């Protein structure tokens, strides 16, 4: 009973609003701007400011570079504390090799002086007055360089740009009652507990449910129809604010009543002639009214190349497929019949919190300045990424701590940083993780892209590629009237696809090369990228040809050998569905609460109803109590 109460506890509570009043200290390469006094000081005065200023936000690039000098100045003091967190990435080796390597950097969480007073409180109110300073680095915060986020004259000092950016972030956080954090994920976590969207405590989604759904996230859908290597002229159709637009209109399951049903503990990998809930039974009909994730047995007809079925429907015959509830209307349009349910993760009530957040995000984007959008768009989108965040081992490094183990992190440039490392013994999953919500958003984006591709082909507009939340269609026949959320973003000339999936392409107006650092890929022209792959042999080299390392980098990215893992990977494809097999020793599942050892015996040859069906029909309408009983068990 205690375990059941713990499982059903609504322990994800709304956060309290805060007003971040911390002043900003912008630290450039040579000069420092102190917001509190308005002074501009040489960087040699940094240790004096750290010792004398109240708790502040430090805006600077490569924050770990100040740790060792500060430790040298204050490390001997018993009240000096600093803390870092490791950040691991996959990068390409400098030499030619097809094996990327793991690199490590650190994020500075805080540094400063702890109030070790044991009295009532140095502020007279029972609170200690620690003077910790909290760095924010634009490269860590939003994975962009400072100059790409702030419009300043190239001749202006970097500290001005750092100050301008930090003020903009702090003002936006103040407007929304958020505390400034070193990474956008910290802001996203606060937004997912914002009382404007989630005014009441809610239940955490069970770890097992998140783990099952995470393996079946749709991810971004890429499908190349055009011939690789040829040049095209095309329209690039984009879904405006795709994730926000989709999330604002979906019906999401409430985590408070989200339960697993059927063969969820050990889901089958092959279709069966005896699904757990057979189509047409009362149990089946009741479950199909829920929202969430289904494992269905489907009868799939064959399709042509231009029918654009979802990935789980590309093989004809009897198949198993993980299908989200918002995809169910798609089945009838494709002529797919549902034979039964093997397992499902459903709720009979809905959650409108994410709808409210998406609507607020769309309104916020419309009010943002162009400069704020440069970092604000990624912050608002990161909230959806947090829904599917994987369990991670918490690991932090301290200059001094009780317990832990001595360790050395390598900072940028290979500089060693000795710490006391403390790590959790098991991976920890965020309480706000809700993978089914994330999966429904991804599935809806894919559904709308596939639907538009089908409509365009039916209208005589050849589709060249489906690219996540975009559709690339050949120029020629005028486009039909597009749904409100679709727009023609640009026209592409000299468009050439470099990979079989369509993920990598170049054109005169746009270059998409996943795996290539942003600061490099956006500078590449179509000619340079093709030259790097040997696509323009005999042509004159560009005025600034790519280095041999960059040619190799582009090649690895196109071949799918370069795995960029700065952010949690959400673009997971569904597991391949096994081909149907006849299993001679298959035994049907018998619910432990059913009063008969043979529930699947047909009692009526006309209706084909089994003993279990008859028993279910005798129960009161509504949510079947035996399903809840099994789920809670």
N, C-alpha and C positions, 0 to 999 in steps of 0.2 A: 504493500500500500504506500509506503514511504517513497519507493522508487517511482510509482505512478504519479504521486503528488509532485515529485521533483520534475518528472517529465512534462507535466502539464503546467508547471509554474510559469507565470508571466513575468519573467525577470529582465526583459529588455525594456528598461524604463526610459521615458523621455528625459532628455538632458535639460539642464537649466541654462537660460540665456546668460551670456557674459558680455561685458564690454571691455575689450582689450585696450587698456590705457597705457601699455608699455611704450616708452619712447623708443625712437630708432637711432641707431648708430650705424652709419653707412661707411664701410671700410674699403677704400680703393687700394690700388697698388702703392700709391705714394701719399695720399691724403685721406683724412677721416672727417666726416661731417657729423657733428653732435647735434641732434635735433633739439634737445632740451635747452641748450645755450645758444645755438646758432653758430658755434665756432667751427672753423675749419683748421684742423691740426695736422701736423705730419704724422705719418704712421708710426714713428718711433714713440709717440705718446700713447700707444694703445694700452700698454700695461697700466699706465696711470689711470686711464679711463675705466678699465675693467675693475680696478680697485676702488675707484671713487664714485662711479655712477650707480644709480639704483638699477634694479632688474630691467633689462632692455632687450630689444630685438636687434640682433646684429645682422645687417644685410651685407653679404660679401660673397665673392666667388671663391671656390675651393676653401671652404671653412676649416678643414683639418690643418691647413698650413699654420694657423695661429696657435694650435694646441701646444706644440713643443716649446715655443718661446714663452707661453704663459705658464707652463709647468716649470720651466727654468726659473721664472720670476717668483712664482707663488707655491710651487709644489711642496716646499718644506713646511708650509703653514698647515697646521692640523685641520683647519676649517676650509681648505681648498678642495673642491670636488669638480670632476668633469666626467662626462659619460659619452660614449660613442656606440653606434650600432653598425654592424657590417652590412655592406651592400655588395652582392656578388653578381657579376655579369659574365656573359659569354662573348669573347672577342676573338678576332682573327690574329694568328701569330704574325709577327713582322715578316718572317721568311715564308716562302711559298710552301704551303702545306694545306691539305684539305681537312685538317682537324683544328677547329677553333679551340681556344683555351679559356679557362676560367680566370677572370681577373677579379680583384677585390678592392673596394674602396670603403671608406667609412663615412657615416653621417654623424656630425657632432650634435648630440641631443641637448646638452647644456654645459656650461662651465661657469664657475664663480665661487662664491663664499657661502658656506652654510652657517646658519645661526645655531651654535651649539649651546646656547643659553638654556639652563634648566629651570629658569624662573617662570613666572606666570606668562611672560611673553614680553619681548623687547618693545612691542608696540603698545603694551598696557592692556591688551584685550585678549590675552591668552593665545595669540598667534605669533609664531616665529617670523622673523623678517630675513629670510634667505635672500641673498643677492645673486641669483643665477641669471646669466645672460643666455639667450636662445638664438643661435644662428639660423638664418634662412638663406639658402643658396639657390639662385634661379635655375641653375643647371640640374639640381636635385629636385627642386620643387615642381618643375613642369617639363623637365627634359629638353629645355631650350636654352640657347645662349642669351645672355642679357640683352644684346643689341637687337635680337629678333623680337623682343617683347616691349622694348621702350624706344620711342622715337626721340632720339637726341642727335645733335650735331656730332659728327665723328671727331671733331676737335675738342669737344667737351670732355671734362674729366670723368672717369668711370664712377667715382663716388656719387656724382649727381644722378647718373642713371640708376645706380643701386638704390639711392634714396627715393627717387621718383617711383620706382617699381614697388618698393617696400611700403611706401605710403598708400599706394593704390590697393595693395593686398590688404593692408590693415583697415583701410576705410571700408572696403567691401565686407570684411569680417565684422566690423562694428555694425554696419547696416543690418546684418543678419544674425547678430548675437553669437558669433563664432570666435573661438580663440585661434590666433595665428599659429600654425604648425609648420614644421620644417618640410613636410611633404604633403602633396595634395590629397593623399589617402587619409591623412589625419582630418582634413576638412570634410571629406566624403563621409567618414565615420560619424562625425557630428551631425551631418545633414540627415543621415539615416536614423537618428534618434531625435530629430527636431520636432518639438511639440506642435508646430504648424501642420505637420504631415502625420505625425504619430502622437496624438494627444494622450493616449492611454497605453499602459504597459502591455507588452505583447510577449508571446511565448517564443523562445528560441527554437528554430527548426532543428530537429534531431540530427546529430552528426551523421548517422547512417543514411538518412534521407538525402542530405546534401552530397554525401559521397557517391550514392547511386546516381543522382541526377548529374553530378559533375562529369561522370564518364560519358554522358549522352547530351552534352551541350552541342547545339547545332554549329556554333562558331560562325565565322564569315563564310559565305557561299561564293565560290569562284567557279565559273564554267565558261570555257572558251569554245566558241562555235567557229570563229573565223580560222583561216589557215595561218599557222605560225610563220613569221618571217616576211609575209607580204605587207605592202603598204596600203593603208586605207584612209579615207576621209570619213569622219564620224561625228555624231552628236554624243556628248557625254551627259546623260541624264542622271541627276542626283536626287535622292530623297532628302528634302530639307530637314535638318535636325532630326535625323532618322530615329535615334533611340528615344529622344524626348517625345517626338510625334507618336511613335508606337506605344510607348509606356503610358501616355496620357489617355489612351482609349481602350487598353486591354482590361480584361476582368481577371484579377489576380486572386489566388486562393489565400485565405487567412491562415497564418501560421498557428493561430490559437486552436484550430480544429483540423489541422493537417495530419492525416494518418495514412499508414501504408496498409494495403489490402491485397489479398491473394497470395501468390507465390513470391512475395517480395524478398524473403530471406535468401532464397536461392533461385533467382529468376531463370527460367529455361532459356536456352540458346537456340532451340529448334522449334518450329511450329508443331502444334499437336492437334490431333483430331478431337481432343477433349479439352478445350480451354477451361480455365478456372471459372469464368462466367460466360456462358454460351450466349450468343446473340439471340435476342427474342425473349429471354427469361426476365423475370421481374428483377432479379439481382442485377443483371446487365443494365436494364433500363434505369434502375436507380443510380447506379454508379456513373452512367454516362451523363447525368445531370451535374456532376461535380466538376471542379476546376483543378487543374494540376497536370500531372504526367501519367500517361498510360503506357503499358506494354501490351500491344495488341497483336492478335493474329489476323492478318489481312490477306485477302485474295486480290492480287494486283494484276491488271491486264497489261499486255505489251504496249510500249509507247514508241513513237518516232523521235528523231533527234530534236525536232522543234516543238515537242510537247512540253518540255521543261518540267518534268516531274521532280519532286524533292528527292534527295539522295536515297532515302529509305524506300523509295518506290521505283527505283530504276531497274530492279530485277523482277520479271513477271513470275507469277505463281503464288503459292502459299508462303507468306513470309512473316517473320516477327519484326516489329518496329516499335521504337520508343517514340510516341507521338504526344505533343502537348495539346491541351484541350482547345487552345485557340487555332490549332491546325485541323480540327475535326471537320469544320465546314468545307475544307479543301478536298476531302476524300470523295464526296459526291461529285464534284466537278471533274475529278479524274476517273470516275467510274470504279473506285476502289470499294470493295465490300468488307465490312468488319465481321469476322467470324466469331470473335470472342475476346475477352480480357484475360490475360495471364496474371497481371499484377498492376497496381496503380498506387499513386501517391496523391491523394485528393483532399479537398476540403469542401464542405457544403456551404460555407460562408465565404464572403469576399473581403479583401483588404483594399482600401482605397488610398492608403498612404502613398504608394508609389505613383498613383495617378495625380495626386495633389502635388507631389514633388516635380513630376514632369511638366505639369501645367505652369508651376512657378518658374521652372527653368526656362521654358519658352518665353515667358514674360520677362525674366531677367535678361536673357540674351537680347531681346528687342530693345532693352533700355541701356545695355552696356555700350560704352564707347568702343571704337575700333581697337584702341590700345588695350583696354581691359579684356576684350575678347581674346587677345593673343594668349593670355594665360587662363582666363576665366572659363573658356569653353572646355578645356581639358579638365578643369576642376569639377565642373558639373557632370561631365561624362564619367569621371572616375568613380562616381557613386554607383553606377551600374556595374563597374568592374569589381567593386567591393562586395557585391552580392555573391559573387562566385569565388571570392578569395580562398585559396587553399589553406589548410592548417599548416602552421609553420612553428618551428622551434624558436621560442623567444631567446634571443641572445644579445647581451649587452656587455660592453667593456667599461671598466671604471678605473680611475687612478688609484682609488683605495676602496675596499669593501670588505665586509665580513663574509668569510667563505669564498667560494670561487677558486679559480686556478690561474696561475700566471700564464700569460699568453702574449703573443706579439701580432698585431695586425699590420698589414702593409698599406700605407696610404698612397696617394697618387705619386707616381715617380719612384715607387719602391721604397719610400722612407718608412722605417720601422716605427711602430707606436706600441710600447709595452703597456699592457693593461692587466687588470684582474678580470677574467672572463667569467660571467655567470650565465648559464643557459638552462632552460627548462628541460626536464627529463623526457617529456613527450610533446609532440606537436599540439599546438593550441589553435582552435578554430574560433574565429570572431563570432560573438553573439549575434551580430547583425547579418551574418551570412544567410542567404536565401537563394540557393542555386536554381530552384524551379522558377523563381521570378526572373532571374537572368536568362534562363533557357527560353522562357516564353517570349521575351523581348527579341532574342536572336532568331527564334523560329518565325516570329511575325515579320521581321525585316526580310528574312529569306522568302517568306510566303509572298510578300508584296512585290519583291523584285521578280520572282518567278511569274507571278500573275501579270505584271506589266510586260515581261518578255513574251508571254503567250499572246497577249492582246496585240502587241506590235507585229508579231509574225502573222497573226490573222489579218492584220490590216495591210500586209505587204511591205512592212519595214523590216529588212533583214537585221536580226540581232547578231552582233559580233561577239559580245562577251557580257556575262553578268559578273559584276565586280562588287561583292558585298552589298552595300546599300546603293549601288549605282548600276545602270544598264547602258552599255555602249552600243549604239545602233548606227548602221551605215547611212550615210547621206544619200539623198535621191528623192524618193517620194516624200511629200510633206508629212510631218508628224500629225497624228490625231490629237484631239484634245486630251491632255494629261490630267490625272487626278490632282487635287489641290496641293498635295504634299510633294509632287514631283516637279522638277524644273530642269530646263536645259542650262547646265552650268557653263558649258563652253563648247566650241567646235574644235575637233582634233584633226590635224593634217599630218601626213607622213606617219600615221599611227602604225606601229609594228609591235606584235606580241613576241616576247622572247622566251616564254615558258609554255609548256603544254597545258597548264591550268589557267593561264591568263593573268596570273598574279603579277608578272613583270612585263611592263610595256613602256615604250617611249613614244613621244610625239614632239612636234614643235612647241606645243603649248603645255604639256604635262608629262612628267616622268614618274613612274611608279616602280620602285626597286626595293621591295621589302628586304631587310637585312643589311642595307647600306645605310650608314649613318646619315641622319637628316641633313647635316651641314654639308654633306658631299652630294647626296642624291639630287637635291633641288638645284644644284649647279650644273648637273650633267645635261647635255643636249642629246637629242636623238642620235646625231651622228657620232658623238663621243661614245655613247653606250654601245652602239652597234659596232663601232671600230674596236672597242675593247673585247668584243666577242668574235672578231674576225668577220663581221657582216659586211664590211665595206672594203674588202681587199682590193688593192689597186687604186682606191680613191686617195685624194690628197689628205694627209693627216690634218686634224684640226689645229688651229693656231696654238692651243694649249693641250697637247695630247695627254692622255692619262698615264700615270706612272705604271710600271709593271705590277706594283703591289695593288693598285686600284683596279687594273684589268683583272687580276686574279680575284679580288674582292667581289667585283661584279659577277664574274663567272660562278663563284661559289654561291652567291645569292640566288642566281637564276637556277642553279642545279639543286637548290634546296638544302645545301650543306652548311649554310650559315644560319645559326639559330640565335636570334637576338632575344635575350631574356631579361631585359630591364624591368618589365612589368610581368605580373602573373599571366601565364598563357591561357587565354580564354577561347582561342580559335581551335577548339577540338572537334574533330569530325566524329560522327556516330560510329560505333563499332561495326565492323562488317557483319552482315547477317549470314549465319551459316545456312548452307543449302539443306533442303528438307531431306530427312532420312526416316526410314521406318525402324522404330526401336521395338524389338520383339518383347523385351522384358519391362516395358514401361508400365508403371503402376500409377493409377490416378490418385490425386491428393484427396485425403479424407479429413475434413475439418474435425479437430479434436472434440468440439462441443456437440457434433451431430450425433443423434441417438442411434444411428445405424452404421454398421461397418461397410455397407455397400450403397453409398448415397447416389451413385450414378446409374442405377438400374432404371430402365424406362418402365414407367407404370402405365402409361397411356399410349398405345401404338398410333393413335391419330394425332394427338398434340405433341408427341415425342417428349413429354415431360418426364423428368427423372424424379426419384424420391426427394432429392434435395430441392428441386424446383417446386414441388407440391408443398414442401415444408416452408419454403420462403414465401410462397403465395399466401400461406395461412397467417403470416406475421402482419402486424399493423403496418400501414403505409408509412413512408418516411425512411429515415436512415435505419438500415438493418442493424439490429443490435448485435448479431453475431459477427458482423464485419468489424464493428468497433471493438468487440471483445477480443477478436483475434489480433487487431492492431495493437491494443494495449498490452496484450500478452507478450 
